[in-house]
């Protein structure tokens, strides 16, 4: 049987073994996040034909900003 105190100490040190699936918690670089989301966003725009909606929203935001 595993000792709960050892597991707690391991988690407190931030060991990779204590992390689920080897994923670290925290933030990722914005460019990495963009690289992850842009292919899916492009696919959704193509599949659902939402390019006009994107352009409409962008021009609306630009109008609100005074550009």
C-alpha positions as CSV (number, residue, x, y, z in Angstrom):
1,X,0.0,0.0,0.0
2,X,1.4,3.4,-0.9
3,X,2.2,5.9,1.8
4,X,-0.1,9.0,1.4
5,X,2.6,11.2,2.9
6,X,5.1,10.3,0.2
7,X,2.6,11.1,-2.6
8,X,1.8,14.5,-0.9
9,X,5.5,15.3,-0.7
10,X,6.0,14.3,-4.3
11,X,3.1,16.6,-5.4
12,X,4.4,19.5,-3.3
13,X,7.8,19.3,-5.1
14,X,6.1,19.5,-8.5
15,X,7.4,16.2,-9.8
16,X,6.3,15.2,-13.3
17,X,5.3,11.8,-12.0
18,X,2.5,13.4,-9.9
19,X,1.0,15.2,-12.9
20,X,-1.7,13.5,-14.9
21,X,-0.6,12.4,-18.3
22,X,2.6,14.3,-17.9
23,X,0.9,17.7,-18.6
24,X,2.1,20.6,-16.6
25,X,-0.4,23.1,-15.3
26,X,0.1,26.8,-16.0
27,X,0.0,29.0,-19.0
28,X,1.3,28.4,-22.5
29,X,2.9,30.9,-24.8
30,X,0.3,32.9,-26.8
31,X,1.9,31.8,-30.1
32,X,1.5,28.2,-29.1
33,X,-2.1,28.8,-28.3
34,X,-2.7,30.5,-31.6
35,X,-1.0,27.7,-33.5
36,X,-3.3,25.2,-31.8
37,X,-6.6,27.1,-32.4
38,X,-6.0,28.6,-35.9
39,X,-6.3,25.3,-37.9
40,X,-9.5,24.4,-36.2
41,X,-10.9,27.9,-36.7
42,X,-10.0,27.8,-40.4
43,X,-11.7,24.5,-40.8
44,X,-14.9,25.7,-39.1
45,X,-14.9,28.8,-41.3
46,X,-14.6,26.7,-44.5
47,X,-17.1,24.1,-43.4
48,X,-19.8,26.4,-42.2
49,X,-19.1,29.3,-44.5
50,X,-18.7,31.8,-41.7
51,X,-16.2,34.1,-43.5
52,X,-18.8,36.8,-44.0
53,X,-19.7,36.7,-40.3
54,X,-16.0,37.1,-39.4
55,X,-15.6,40.1,-41.8
56,X,-18.9,41.7,-40.5
57,X,-17.8,41.4,-36.9
58,X,-14.3,42.7,-37.6
59,X,-15.6,45.7,-39.4
60,X,-18.1,46.3,-36.6
61,X,-15.3,46.2,-34.0
62,X,-13.2,48.5,-36.2
63,X,-16.1,50.9,-36.4
64,X,-16.5,50.9,-32.6
65,X,-12.8,51.6,-32.3
66,X,-13.1,54.5,-34.7
67,X,-10.9,53.1,-37.5
